[in-house]
Amino acid sequence: MHMKVMGDLGQIVGFGNNSTPHILRDEALLGKALEGADVVINLAAREYETPNYKFGEINVDIPKRLARLAKAAGATKFVQTSCVGAASDAPNAYLRSKFDGEDAVRSEFDDASIVRLATLVGAEDRSTRDVATWVLKSPFTPLWDGGDTRFRPLHVADAAAGINIVAKSDDHAGKTLTFVGPKVFTKKEFADMVVKEVREPDNTLPLPLTLGLAMARAKEVVTNRLPFQPPAWALDPNMTSDALLALSDGCHYDPTDAELAGADLKSVGIEPRDISKGLSLEHLRAYRYEGIDYGSTATDAGQSVSLYKRHATQADGWQEMDVDAKVRKDIR
């Protein structure tokens, strides 16, 4: 069997002879995968629609199917991951579909646990990584709606630990829990944190949401009519009209609400970490220009010495010199 490293939902999982391109639609294979399972955790979802999966299927129909098959297989626990902001009156289709998915799961598995997750931060996430990519490769990084949208990003390790506890305990059966980080960020503050970590000049640009929506809808008019699958850049999940609509409502919750300050995570025994401290952003070092010890805005003496040494040793006719003393003198 050859490993597939790219594909749509359900396409990169080696199962059986992998002859089914979309395993999430194959009840026979799903039923076989669930045989003997005591606990089933559904992480399959998508925050944007793809040519193969629309919100109604991946966020509603498939969770319902998994819950039904899990119950039939004799599973005693089912954990459905949802997201903060899921509501019947949410501002966009994605959040409404996640809420419908919660109801669909409980219609098949009435004591299923629902875990609503905040924006996740961690290696290869689509929050810090996207900002870092914009900062490095674009003339400016857009902050739609002025960058004023507030949210509580959560480290992926804390989310995973919380889900693990919920899956193992009988105390959370039938409950809906909200897992969020302990600190409120605006989109601007979040971007500033990433810019500082990757050591690049700040190129963030606050822009009106109406402009972003107009651009996204114009793009969608074209891509929706293409007879072939659009290129990856055209499917940018941050530049869809549906994703932008969520920003106008502050991710559809008030992050100053005391009960959302990580209370549900604490109730399961997890103290959520402040992502702006410690090693939570360590993965962003890979985005620094010239290497993890450098960066375009490296200004303190130690960073500048390292950067000077690297360039000096690459120059033609380089001669040994007291680099540390020279650079520190230049900085002064």
DOLO-199181 format. One line per field, with one value per residue (C-alpha): residue number from 0; residue in one letter; x, y, z. Coordinates in Angstrom, 1 decimal. Layout:
BEGIN
voti = NUM:... $
nuse = A:... $
px = X:... $
py = Y:... $
pz = Z:... $
//
This chain:
BEGIN
voti = 0:1:2:3:4:5:6:7:8:9:10:11:12:13:14:15:16:17:18:19:20:21:22:23:24:25:26:27:28:29:30:31:32:33:34:35:36:37:38:39:40:41:42:43:44:45:46:47:48:49:50:51:52:53:54:55:56:57:58:59:60:61:62:63:64:65:66:67:68:69:70:71:72:73:74:75:76:77:78:79:80:81:82:83:84:85:86:87:88:89:90:91:92:93:94:95:96:97:98:99:100:101:102:103:104:105:106:107:108:109:110:111:112:113:114:115:116:117:118:119:120:121:122:123:124:125:126:127:128:129:130:131:132:133:134:135:136:137:138:139:140:141:142:143:144:145:146:147:148:149:150:151:152:153:154:155:156:157:158:159:160:161:162:163:164:165:166:167:168:169:170:171:172:173:174:175:176:177:178:179:180:181:182:183:184:185:186:187:188:189:190:191:192:193:194:195:196:197:198:199:200:201:202:203:204:205:206:207:208:209:210:211:212:213:214:215:216:217:218:219:220:221:222:223:224:225:226:227:228:229:230:231:232:233:234:235:236:237:238:239:240:241:242:243:244:245:246:247:248:249:250:251:252:253:254:255:256:257:258:259:260:261:262:263:264:265:266:267:268:269:270:271:272:273:274:275:276:277:278:279:280:281:282:283:284:285:286:287:288:289:290:291:292:293:294:295:296:297:298:299:300:301:302:303:304:305:306:307:308:309:310:311:312:313:314:315:316:317:318:319:320:321:322:323:324:325:326:327:328:329:330:331 $
nuse = M:H:M:K:V:M:G:D:L:G:Q:I:V:G:F:G:N:N:S:T:P:H:I:L:R:D:E:A:L:L:G:K:A:L:E:G:A:D:V:V:I:N:L:A:A:R:E:Y:E:T:P:N:Y:K:F:G:E:I:N:V:D:I:P:K:R:L:A:R:L:A:K:A:A:G:A:T:K:F:V:Q:T:S:C:V:G:A:A:S:D:A:P:N:A:Y:L:R:S:K:F:D:G:E:D:A:V:R:S:E:F:D:D:A:S:I:V:R:L:A:T:L:V:G:A:E:D:R:S:T:R:D:V:A:T:W:V:L:K:S:P:F:T:P:L:W:D:G:G:D:T:R:F:R:P:L:H:V:A:D:A:A:A:G:I:N:I:V:A:K:S:D:D:H:A:G:K:T:L:T:F:V:G:P:K:V:F:T:K:K:E:F:A:D:M:V:V:K:E:V:R:E:P:D:N:T:L:P:L:P:L:T:L:G:L:A:M:A:R:A:K:E:V:V:T:N:R:L:P:F:Q:P:P:A:W:A:L:D:P:N:M:T:S:D:A:L:L:A:L:S:D:G:C:H:Y:D:P:T:D:A:E:L:A:G:A:D:L:K:S:V:G:I:E:P:R:D:I:S:K:G:L:S:L:E:H:L:R:A:Y:R:Y:E:G:I:D:Y:G:S:T:A:T:D:A:G:Q:S:V:S:L:Y:K:R:H:A:T:Q:A:D:G:W:Q:E:M:D:V:D:A:K:V:R:K:D:I:R $
px = 0.0:1.3:0.7:-1.4:-0.3:-2.9:-6.7:-10.1:-11.8:-11.5:-9.2:-5.8:-6.8:-5.4:-8.3:-8.7:-7.6:-8.4:-10.7:-13.4:-12.4:-14.7:-14.8:-17.1:-19.9:-19.3:-21.5:-20.0:-16.5:-17.4:-19.3:-16.3:-14.0:-16.3:-16.6:-15.6:-15.2:-16.3:-15.7:-16.2:-14.8:-15.8:-13.3:-14.4:-15.6:-14.8:-15.1:-15.4:-17.1:-15.1:-16.0:-16.7:-18.3:-20.9:-21.7:-24.9:-23.1:-19.8:-21.2:-24.7:-25.2:-21.9:-21.9:-25.5:-24.3:-21.4:-23.5:-26.0:-23.3:-21.5:-24.7:-25.3:-21.7:-22.3:-20.2:-21.0:-19.7:-19.8:-18.0:-18.9:-16.6:-18.3:-17.2:-17.7:-20.5:-22.6:-26.3:-29.5:-29.3:-25.6:-24.5:-23.1:-23.9:-20.9:-21.9:-25.5:-24.5:-22.4:-25.4:-27.6:-24.9:-25.1:-28.9:-28.4:-25.9:-28.2:-31.1:-29.1:-27.0:-29.0:-26.3:-23.5:-21.1:-20.7:-17.4:-17.4:-13.9:-12.5:-9.9:-7.1:-3.4:-0.6:1.9:0.4:-2.8:-4.8:-4.7:-1.2:0.2:-2.1:-1.1:2.6:2.2:0.5:3.1:6.0:4.6:2.1:2.6:0.0:-2.0:-5.7:-7.6:-11.2:-13.7:-10.8:-9.3:-11.7:-13.3:-12.7:-12.0:-10.3:-7.8:-7.1:-3.9:-4.5:-2.8:-5.4:-8.2:-7.0:-6.5:-10.0:-11.6:-9.7:-11.1:-14.6:-14.4:-13.2:-15.7:-19.4:-19.8:-20.0:-22.5:-25.2:-23.5:-22.4:-19.1:-17.2:-13.5:-11.8:-8.5:-8.1:-7.2:-9.3:-7.6:-8.8:-7.8:-5.3:-3.7:-3.5:-1.8:0.6:1.6:2.4:4.3:6.5:7.1:8.2:10.3:8.9:7.9:4.2:2.3:-1.2:-3.9:-7.3:-10.0:-13.8:-15.7:-17.9:-14.8:-13.8:-17.3:-17.5:-14.1:-15.1:-18.5:-17.0:-14.4:-17.2:-19.2:-16.3:-15.1:-18.7:-19.1:-15.8:-16.2:-13.1:-11.9:-10.6:-6.9:-6.0:-5.6:-9.2:-10.5:-8.7:-11.1:-10.3:-11.5:-15.0:-18.1:-19.3:-16.1:-16.1:-19.7:-18.7:-16.4:-19.2:-20.8:-17.6:-17.5:-21.1:-20.3:-19.3:-15.7:-15.9:-18.5:-17.0:-18.3:-16.4:-13.0:-12.0:-14.5:-15.5:-11.9:-11.2:-14.2:-12.7:-9.3:-7.4:-6.0:-5.9:-2.5:-2.0:-0.9:1.1:3.5:5.9:6.4:2.9:4.1:7.4:6.2:6.3:10.1:10.2:8.8:11.7:13.8:17.2:16.4:15.0:17.6:17.2:14.4:14.1:13.6:16.1:17.4:18.8:22.6:22.5:20.3:22.2:25.5:24.3:22.9:26.2:28.2:26.1:26.4:30.1:31.1:29.3:31.1:34.0:37.4:36.0:38.6:38.3:37.3:35.8:32.2:30.6:32.4:31.8:28.1:27.5:29.3:27.2:24.0:25.0 $
py = 0.0:3.5:6.4:9.2:12.5:14.7:14.4:15.5:14.2:10.5:10.0:9.7:7.0:3.5:1.1:-2.3:-2.0:1.8:1.2:3.5:7.1:8.6:6.2:8.5:7.6:3.8:2.4:-1.1:0.1:2.5:-0.3:-2.6:0.2:0.6:-3.1:-3.6:0.1:1.2:4.9:6.8:10.3:12.2:14.8:14.8:18.3:21.1:24.8:25.5:23.6:21.5:20.2:16.8:17.8:20.4:21.6:19.6:16.3:16.6:18.5:16.9:13.7:12.1:12.7:11.3:8.2:7.7:8.0:5.5:3.0:3.5:2.7:-0.4:-1.5:-1.4:1.7:3.1:6.7:9.0:12.4:14.8:17.8:21.0:24.6:27.8:29.8:26.8:28.0:27.8:31.6:31.8:34.4:31.9:28.5:26.7:27.5:26.7:23.3:22.5:23.1:20.9:18.3:18.3:17.7:15.0:13.1:13.2:11.9:8.7:8.6:10.5:10.7:11.7:14.4:17.5:19.4:22.9:24.0:27.4:28.4:25.9:26.9:24.4:23.0:23.3:25.0:27.3:30.2:31.3:29.6:31.6:34.9:33.9:33.0:36.3:38.3:36.6:36.3:39.2:43.0:43.3:41.1:42.0:42.3:42.2:44.2:46.2:43.3:43.9:40.5:38.9:35.3:32.9:30.7:27.4:25.3:21.9:19.9:21.3:20.5:16.9:16.4:17.6:15.4:12.4:13.0:13.5:10.2:8.2:9.6:8.9:12.3:14.2:11.9:13.9:17.2:20.1:21.6:24.6:24.5:27.9:29.5:31.7:34.9:37.1:38.3:40.6:39.5:42.4:41.4:37.8:38.9:41.2:38.2:36.1:39.0:39.3:35.6:35.3:38.5:40.3:43.9:44.5:44.6:44.2:46.4:46.9:46.7:47.0:43.7:44.9:45.0:41.5:40.2:41.8:40.3:36.8:36.8:38.0:35.1:32.6:33.7:32.6:29.5:28.1:28.1:26.4:23.0:21.7:21.9:25.3:25.7:25.6:29.4:29.9:27.7:29.7:29.0:32.4:34.2:32.8:34.9:32.3:32.6:36.4:36.6:35.0:37.9:40.4:38.7:38.3:34.5:34.6:34.7:37.2:36.2:38.4:36.0:34.6:31.1:30.9:31.7:28.1:27.0:23.8:22.8:23.4:21.3:18.3:18.9:20.9:24.3:25.9:27.6:31.1:30.7:33.9:32.4:29.5:27.1:27.4:29.3:27.4:26.1:29.6:29.7:27.8:30.9:33.2:34.6:33.0:30.4:29.8:31.9:34.9:36.9:40.2:42.2:40.5:43.5:42.3:41.8:38.0:37.7:40.3:38.6:35.3:37.0:38.9:35.7:33.9:36.6:37.2:33.6:33.5:36.6:36.3:36.8:36.6:37.2:36.2:39.1:39.9:39.7:40.0:43.2:44.7:44.0:45.2:48.4:48.9:48.3:50.9 $
pz = 0.0:-0.9:1.5:0.2:1.7:0.1:-0.5:0.6:3.8:4.2:1.2:2.9:5.4:4.5:5.3:3.7:0.1:0.2:-2.9:-1.5:-2.3:0.4:3.3:5.3:2.9:3.0:5.8:5.4:6.0:8.8:10.5:10.2:11.6:14.6:15.5:19.1:19.9:23.4:22.7:19.4:18.9:15.7:14.6:11.0:9.9:7.5:8.1:4.4:1.6:-0.9:-4.3:-2.6:0.7:1.5:5.0:5.2:4.6:6.4:9.5:9.8:7.8:8.5:12.3:12.4:10.4:12.7:15.8:14.5:13.6:16.9:18.8:16.6:17.3:21.0:21.8:25.3:24.6:21.6:21.6:18.9:18.4:17.5:17.6:19.6:18.1:16.9:17.1:15.1:14.5:13.8:11.3:8.8:7.3:8.8:12.4:11.8:10.3:13.3:15.6:13.3:13.6:17.4:17.2:14.5:16.7:19.8:17.7:17.2:20.4:23.1:25.7:23.4:24.7:22.6:22.9:21.3:20.5:20.1:17.4:17.9:18.0:17.5:14.9:11.3:12.6:10.3:12.7:13.5:10.3:8.0:9.6:9.4:5.7:4.9:6.8:4.9:1.4:1.0:0.8:3.6:6.0:5.9:9.2:8.2:10.2:11.5:13.3:16.2:16.4:19.8:20.5:22.9:21.0:22.6:22.5:20.7:23.5:26.0:23.7:23.2:26.9:27.6:25.0:26.3:29.8:28.5:26.5:29.5:32.1:32.7:34.3:31.0:29.1:27.5:28.3:26.0:27.0:25.7:25.6:25.1:26.1:29.2:27.3:25.1:21.9:19.1:15.6:15.6:18.9:17.7:14.5:16.4:18.5:15.4:13.8:16.9:17.0:13.4:13.7:10.7:10.1:10.9:7.6:9.1:7.4:9.0:6.3:6.3:6.3:3.4:1.1:2.1:1.5:-1.9:-2.9:-1.6:-3.3:-6.6:-6.4:-5.6:-8.6:-10.8:-9.0:-8.5:-12.3:-13.2:-14.9:-12.9:-9.4:-8.5:-7.5:-3.8:-3.5:-4.7:-1.9:0.9:3.8:5.3:2.2:1.8:2.3:4.9:7.0:6.8:8.0:11.3:12.0:12.1:15.0:17.1:16.5:17.8:21.5:24.1:25.1:28.2:29.6:32.8:32.2:29.0:30.6:30.4:33.0:31.2:30.7:34.3:35.3:33.6:35.3:32.6:33.2:29.8:29.0:27.8:24.2:24.3:26.9:27.0:24.1:22.6:19.6:19.2:15.8:14.4:14.7:11.4:9.6:10.6:7.8:7.6:10.2:13.6:15.4:13.2:11.6:9.7:12.9:15.1:17.1:20.4:20.6:20.7:17.6:15.7:16.5:15.1:12.0:11.4:11.9:9.3:6.7:7.4:6.9:3.6:2.2:-0.2:1.4:4.9:7.6:11.2:13.5:16.8:15.6:19.0:19.9:16.5:16.4:19.9:19.2:16.1:18.1:20.7 $
//
